[in-house]
């Protein structure tokens, strides 16, 4: 376990999945990260790689072969190694191995860096392609934030404030977690989306196109807030287990499959790629105020 700390924040990350496990605001004494109650949802903030969402039949099609691939990929279940650390920064590494090559045939090094500066936590993903061919992948974040922040509040006291005026349509998912091709309006005017206990009864809200590059979790009772900034991520998932006291703000580069016939990894919607022996980098921020 690694702890980063400054005057404003105390952040903890565990080697399994290089997963953030605590985001503690010293001034208010508030733990903002969901504490992975196994009876509700046993994760804090899993990192998604090399896929985001579910693949048809839990398989990836690469160069004419199929490979088993679980929902959201294998990184969240893998043990990362610390390769660089200081009081306010840590970098984790997951290199390819015989185990990963059996399900994802690309030599790689997947690195995650956490860095705190005042009241902001930065999370940076880096993918190093160590092969002589183009590497295809998806990557995303899945942090869950406690709602409400304070014990004398309710879930319904909170709302999501988008950075800009939005007209948002969610892309609907089937019962198996695949996109159906249908959409549904969620926010037709304004910037505020109220949090309600039934908001996620039909699974995640997935926005493939939005103008905002940040979303803030706000209370109607006070000014303390959590802002997730995702400049490098065009798409966003928002989810909670129905009735649970948290909300996930999920910057994504990649999607679950669409119902129908599997397509090769290089043809998947929103797929990312790295040139032979190249490097990819994208990051997001979590700011407290």
Steps between C-alpha positions, in 0.01 A plus 500: 500500500628847411391823671542845346448801721518879506334770711162448332474135396587148607477244221549123518561257213531122513716281271206289382377681192705804607161597643431818692352397836473829691461868417488682832448875527683622810323834539152351520592155630301341216591170333382550144569157354254214534646245742414186302233344720494143360128472573434789259789546252844367587713757312630850568629632165601222259719580201366358175747350250534368230123521449219715634166329558394156384608316186257279307527147641784633718738473205734725304561445129863576413664405168239235432527334842270528799634560849308483831454847650298580809293814547718811548818300437764334716689800641265548795576143619876520438784578740688816403852591610611840630776637272525855637372662819526823699282652776260647240541274194509130415527309173387139462584257220328193359721338232372232268565144607435146394160530669398822321635384162269198518196730492639816336787434255684833525825557693440816705565696816188662650588771751283708732628811675329672793608851597357747750539878485310707757139371481531321164580137428626430146479149353706432187481187285797405281508210256835393354478278193800267513424322173569563132130522412219743580344433839125551551342559840245691708562665834279664759440591862221393737534699828206482740433801724305491825164678480396663724821656631355558847287273721217754544430516125317280251593375153229719351669813640766455231527569129757484222597836356638486146756759396284623210137508397423154363241313301589147598389166362598176668592197289298209630646168610340157483458274801836342408675838491524547122387810313165458329534791256215686672528830682291687757502866606634567850564873520322724251591841636737646757802362685360314802405133519332408833614180670210272585477145625347377173730687260703185425221243486585444130875471563759770432440832331743494206564825316699461180488868415497794740639852502604506867849394600421480869214393727456606864316316777320768702270521800213746535601547866862622479781595260733203550527313168687239296592581140616242246683653204543289185650717226658200324186284513216575255257257664360455848321233695301581816382213716401377841354176619132592542436621852870503600650812667756583233533619141769407247632762259681302228717657228532250214701446185309205357164327545326172558405308187178555312253214470547302181808351337847535651743726314882495503656705779633762256145571375336546840329828574731753671792254502842648577829401344874539552753481219772232512737576789293814569343654808148621590406734786171636635403631841214633709470692827296488819482833677354577843368842598 
